[in-house]
Amino acid sequence: MEEKRLYRRSELSQNVKLSIVGNYGEGPQEPVEVEVTDVSSDGLGFICNEGLRIGELLTGKVVLWTKERVNVIVKIVRAKENEANAENGQYEYGCIFVGMEGNDSLRIKIYQLLERKQKEKERKEKKEKAKREREKEKGNNV
């Protein structure tokens, strides 16, 4: 499947309440309990039991990895039934941020940069360790 995202997603697992603010002319709605699964500087993904519509706007607070609370307004751009929990009536949603302070978006980008550097370092160390073990094994077989 072709990747359509412009920005890298990072895992983030937390339960939050999002309030629907753009429900096609209806008044305020009760907050919806969702499980955020990932975040990027451009949007977030979540799972919930509610049937929401593409184009709906939701608002709430998300806690980043640094424990900072971020006020967000998101627009649903993707919706599908969660195949892993189809029997429970869960849905997966993809959203873009339509309201967020610029500094918060920058915080996410910085975290992701540091996360990527750390993963690269760990991969390199693992590769070097495997190489040393192969060389040690070769030396023992001589």
Secondary structure, DSSP 8 states (H G I E B T S, - for coil): -----SS--EEEEEEEEEEE--STT------EEEEEEEE-SSEEEEEESS---TT-EEEEEEE-TTS-EEEEEEEEEEEEE-GGGGGGT-EEEEEEEEE--HHHHHHHHHHHHHHHHHHHHHHHHHHHHHHHHHHHHHHHH-
